[in-house]
Amino acid sequence: MNKIKKNFIVIIGLLLMALSFNLFQEPFSFAAGGVTGLSIIVSKIFNIDESLFIFIINQSLIIVSFIVLGKKKTLNTILGSIILPIFILITKPLNNIISFQNIDYIIVAIIGGFIYGIGLGLIYKNGYTSGGTDILNQILEVKYKMPINKAIIIVDGFVVLLSAFTFGISIMVYSLIMLVVISIISNKTILELNQNKVLYIYSNETNKIKDYLNNNFGYDLTIFNSIGGFSKERKKLYMCSVNTKDYYVIKEGILYIDPKAFIIVTNSYEQKNANVLIRKIN
């Protein structure tokens, strides 16, 4: 997939997130995690424009990302960090045209979460992030060796919990429902059922693939000696566990290096100390 097409799909994803925010989240005070959810809370308390708050926090987190995570991991957060608050500002007048105030709150939470989740999934699928708390999640994962799913629960869970003190318990429950829907739909959008995939790779370009995974993503590999059941040919089998948001890009990258590579992909439901060694080296 070329760069222009990827960027176009990411922009569509950001637009869907902005529409969900202005039509379903902000009007009902559903602070469903992330900087967008936090902006709803801050706007209620301090009367600060949500898009301005999101823009300021996102740019601040980009600076932190450059310092803590480095240039490579930061580049793919810049587009989302800048475009999302702009889209939120542009689509805000739709509040005066389209209203869902007569619809049951549970329906609003599900529909809003569905639209936001599709947008987020499209962004992840193309190797980008929407910025914001995605950066904090990566910092917790890389620097503190915390599984990404646990980092997401802590960061987004804190925002949802904070909404209870601002808007009440009932709104917090609907925000939590929306957050769950977002998580499920975004994972489904990038063809995932969980937070990790395990790739088993047969290729004649294993050294190039190893360098690609090590240098670009910081992923370690396990190497197995294998024998073909029919051909009896001895080959190296590479195994690598990767995060959901990296899976699609890594798969495409491997096939670009070796179009004839044989890849087996399985779900991984839990990891402990993944890629710790290679992170220490880097």
ROKOL-934756 format. One record per residue (C-alpha): x, y, z; residue number from 1. Coordinates in Angstrom, 2 decimals, always signed. Layout:
N
X_Y_Z_NUM
...
END
This chain:
282
+0.00_+0.00_+0.00_1
+1.57_+3.32_-1.04_2
+2.09_+6.24_+1.32_3
-0.63_+8.46_-0.18_4
-3.27_+5.72_+0.17_5
-2.20_+4.99_+3.75_6
-2.37_+8.66_+4.70_7
-5.80_+8.98_+3.08_8
-7.15_+6.02_+5.08_9
-5.63_+7.44_+8.29_10
-7.31_+10.79_+7.62_11
-10.67_+9.01_+7.12_12
-10.08_+7.26_+10.45_13
-9.34_+10.57_+12.18_14
-12.49_+12.10_+10.66_15
-14.61_+9.23_+12.01_16
-13.10_+9.75_+15.47_17
-13.89_+13.48_+15.31_18
-17.49_+12.80_+14.24_19
-17.95_+10.31_+17.07_20
-16.52_+12.83_+19.52_21
-18.77_+15.73_+18.46_22
-21.99_+13.78_+17.88_23
-21.89_+11.10_+20.58_24
-19.21_+11.76_+23.21_25
-19.13_+15.49_+23.96_26
-22.94_+16.13_+23.91_27
-23.51_+13.33_+26.45_28
-20.28_+13.88_+28.45_29
-19.08_+10.34_+27.68_30
-15.39_+10.58_+28.61_31
-14.41_+7.22_+27.10_32
-10.70_+7.37_+27.85_33
-7.79_+9.06_+26.10_34
-7.02_+12.74_+25.70_35
-10.41_+13.22_+23.99_36
-12.18_+11.91_+27.08_37
-10.00_+14.00_+29.34_38
-10.80_+17.10_+27.26_39
-14.52_+16.66_+28.01_40
-13.78_+16.61_+31.74_41
-11.42_+19.60_+31.61_42
-13.88_+21.57_+29.47_43
-16.62_+20.99_+32.05_44
-14.43_+22.12_+34.97_45
-12.40_+24.95_+33.42_46
-14.50_+25.88_+30.34_47
-11.59_+25.25_+27.94_48
-12.32_+24.41_+24.30_49
-11.90_+20.66_+23.80_50
-10.07_+20.87_+20.45_51
-7.59_+23.41_+21.85_52
-6.93_+21.25_+24.90_53
-6.42_+18.13_+22.75_54
-4.03_+20.02_+20.44_55
-1.92_+21.38_+23.31_56
-1.70_+18.03_+25.13_57
-0.94_+16.13_+21.91_58
+1.92_+18.44_+20.94_59
+3.32_+18.25_+24.48_60
+3.22_+14.45_+24.34_61
+4.97_+14.47_+20.94_62
+7.89_+16.32_+22.55_63
+7.94_+13.77_+25.37_64
+7.83_+10.95_+22.82_65
+10.84_+12.34_+20.93_66
+12.79_+12.48_+24.19_67
+11.73_+9.13_+25.67_68
+10.86_+6.91_+22.67_69
+13.01_+8.44_+19.94_70
+12.37_+9.71_+16.42_71
+11.24_+6.41_+14.81_72
+8.40_+5.70_+17.21_73
+7.29_+9.35_+17.22_74
+6.98_+10.05_+13.48_75
+3.79_+8.03_+13.03_76
+2.04_+9.90_+15.86_77
+2.51_+13.39_+14.42_78
-0.21_+13.23_+11.73_79
-2.93_+12.07_+14.13_80
-1.85_+14.47_+16.88_81
-2.26_+17.47_+14.58_82
-5.21_+16.46_+12.37_83
-7.55_+15.05_+15.04_84
-8.06_+18.30_+17.01_85
-8.45_+20.20_+13.72_86
-11.18_+17.79_+12.59_87
-12.87_+18.08_+15.99_88
-12.90_+21.86_+15.62_89
-14.21_+21.73_+12.03_90
-17.00_+19.23_+12.75_91
-18.12_+20.85_+16.01_92
-20.95_+22.87_+14.32_93
-22.63_+19.56_+13.47_94
-23.84_+19.59_+17.09_95
-26.29_+22.31_+16.09_96
-27.55_+20.36_+13.06_97
-27.65_+16.74_+14.22_98
-28.90_+15.72_+17.64_99
-29.31_+12.32_+19.28_100
-30.69_+13.61_+22.58_101
-33.91_+11.59_+22.19_102
-32.06_+8.28_+21.83_103
-31.37_+6.02_+24.82_104
-27.91_+6.56_+26.31_105
-26.89_+2.92_+25.86_106
-27.59_+3.17_+22.11_107
-25.57_+6.39_+21.93_108
-22.64_+4.72_+23.71_109
-22.69_+1.72_+21.36_110
-23.05_+3.71_+18.12_111
-20.48_+6.31_+19.17_112
-18.05_+3.60_+20.27_113
-18.58_+1.71_+17.01_114
-17.75_+4.75_+14.83_115
-14.78_+5.77_+16.99_116
-13.50_+2.17_+17.04_117
-13.58_+1.86_+13.26_118
-11.65_+5.12_+12.94_119
-9.06_+4.05_+15.49_120
-8.71_+0.63_+13.86_121
-8.07_+2.17_+10.43_122
-5.31_+4.30_+11.96_123
-3.64_+1.37_+13.75_124
-3.97_-0.87_+10.71_125
-1.82_+1.52_+8.69_126
+0.89_+1.78_+11.32_127
-0.10_+5.16_+12.78_128
-1.52_+6.27_+16.11_129
-3.89_+9.08_+17.01_130
-1.34_+10.52_+19.42_131
-2.46_+11.46_+22.91_132
-2.50_+8.63_+25.42_133
-1.19_+6.20_+22.77_134
+2.16_+7.83_+23.50_135
+1.77_+7.28_+27.25_136
+0.85_+3.64_+26.60_137
+4.01_+3.15_+24.52_138
+6.15_+4.76_+27.22_139
+4.72_+2.40_+29.85_140
+5.31_-0.54_+27.50_141
+8.84_+0.31_+26.39_142
+10.33_+1.96_+29.46_143
+8.52_+0.08_+32.23_144
+8.07_-3.29_+30.44_145
+4.31_-3.14_+31.02_146
+2.10_-5.14_+28.60_147
+0.34_-2.72_+26.26_148
-3.14_-3.99_+27.20_149
-2.41_-3.30_+30.87_150
-1.09_+0.18_+30.04_151
-4.28_+0.98_+28.11_152
-6.46_-0.20_+31.01_153
-4.55_+1.98_+33.48_154
-4.48_+5.17_+31.35_155
-7.99_+5.01_+29.88_156
-9.42_+3.56_+33.09_157
-8.12_+6.58_+35.01_158
-9.91_+8.97_+32.63_159
-13.18_+7.02_+32.88_160
-12.91_+6.90_+36.68_161
-12.26_+10.64_+36.76_162
-15.49_+11.20_+34.83_163
-17.43_+9.72_+37.75_164
-16.37_+12.62_+39.98_165
-17.29_+15.16_+37.29_166
-20.49_+13.78_+35.74_167
-21.66_+11.07_+38.14_168
-21.61_+7.27_+38.29_169
-24.26_+6.69_+35.61_170
-22.33_+8.70_+32.99_171
-19.16_+6.88_+34.00_172
-20.86_+3.54_+33.31_173
-21.93_+4.66_+29.83_174
-18.40_+5.98_+29.20_175
-17.02_+2.58_+30.20_176
-19.45_+0.82_+27.83_177
-18.34_+3.10_+25.00_178
-14.67_+2.41_+25.82_179
-15.28_-1.36_+25.68_180
-17.06_-1.02_+22.31_181
-14.17_+1.11_+20.98_182
-11.66_-1.53_+22.06_183
-13.59_-4.42_+20.50_184
-14.35_-2.68_+17.21_185
-10.85_-1.24_+16.73_186
-9.35_-4.70_+17.26_187
-11.84_-6.24_+14.83_188
-11.04_-3.55_+12.27_189
-7.37_-4.54_+12.21_190
-8.30_-8.25_+12.09_191
-7.34_-8.87_+15.70_192
-9.05_-10.60_+18.61_193
-6.48_-9.64_+21.22_194
-3.48_-7.46_+21.83_195
-0.78_-9.69_+20.30_196
+0.00_-11.90_+17.34_197
+2.68_-14.59_+17.02_198
+4.25_-14.86_+13.57_199
+6.04_-18.00_+12.34_200
+8.10_-17.16_+9.28_201
+9.73_-19.33_+6.60_202
+11.81_-17.33_+4.14_203
+15.00_-17.29_+2.10_204
+15.56_-13.71_+3.30_205
+15.59_-14.42_+7.02_206
+18.54_-12.14_+7.80_207
+16.85_-9.17_+6.11_208
+13.60_-9.93_+7.91_209
+15.41_-10.23_+11.24_210
+17.10_-6.84_+10.71_211
+13.76_-5.33_+9.65_212
+12.03_-6.48_+12.84_213
+14.95_-5.60_+15.11_214
+15.84_-2.20_+13.71_215
+12.39_-0.83_+12.86_216
+10.24_-2.24_+15.66_217
+12.61_-3.48_+18.37_218
+11.19_-7.00_+18.24_219
+13.29_-10.01_+19.15_220
+12.99_-13.38_+17.43_221
+13.24_-17.03_+18.38_222
+14.89_-19.34_+15.83_223
+13.93_-23.01_+15.41_224
+15.63_-25.66_+13.31_225
+12.97_-27.38_+11.22_226
+12.70_-30.14_+8.61_227
+10.09_-30.14_+5.83_228
+7.73_-33.12_+6.23_229
+7.61_-33.81_+2.50_230
+10.77_-32.21_+1.10_231
+12.96_-33.15_+4.10_232
+14.65_-29.79_+3.56_233
+16.29_-28.25_+6.62_234
+15.32_-24.63_+7.23_235
+15.26_-21.99_+9.94_236
+11.85_-21.12_+11.35_237
+11.58_-17.65_+12.89_238
+9.02_-16.86_+15.58_239
+8.18_-13.31_+16.62_240
+5.45_-11.96_+18.92_241
+4.18_-8.52_+17.85_242
+1.69_-5.97_+19.13_243
-1.72_-5.52_+17.51_244
-1.03_-2.06_+16.11_245
+2.23_-3.27_+14.47_246
+0.95_-6.55_+13.04_247
-0.48_-5.40_+9.70_248
+2.52_-3.19_+8.85_249
+5.02_-5.92_+9.81_250
+3.21_-8.52_+7.70_251
+3.24_-6.21_+4.67_252
+6.91_-5.38_+5.29_253
+7.92_-9.06_+5.39_254
+6.08_-9.77_+2.14_255
+7.75_-6.75_+0.57_256
+11.19_-8.14_+1.52_257
+10.27_-11.65_+0.36_258
+7.00_-11.99_-1.62_259
+7.36_-15.78_-1.37_260
+7.69_-15.81_+2.43_261
+5.44_-18.35_+4.18_262
+3.87_-16.79_+7.28_263
+1.75_-18.50_+9.92_264
-0.13_-16.16_+12.27_265
-1.67_-17.18_+15.61_266
-3.30_-15.31_+18.48_267
-1.39_-14.69_+21.70_268
-3.48_-13.97_+24.77_269
-0.73_-13.10_+27.23_270
+2.99_-12.33_+27.24_271
+5.55_-11.90_+29.98_272
+8.84_-10.00_+29.52_273
+8.45_-9.87_+25.72_274
+11.45_-8.41_+23.85_275
+13.11_-7.34_+27.11_276
+16.60_-8.36_+25.95_277
+16.56_-6.43_+22.69_278
+15.16_-3.33_+24.42_279
+18.05_-3.39_+26.87_280
+20.48_-3.61_+23.94_281
+18.79_-0.66_+22.19_282
END
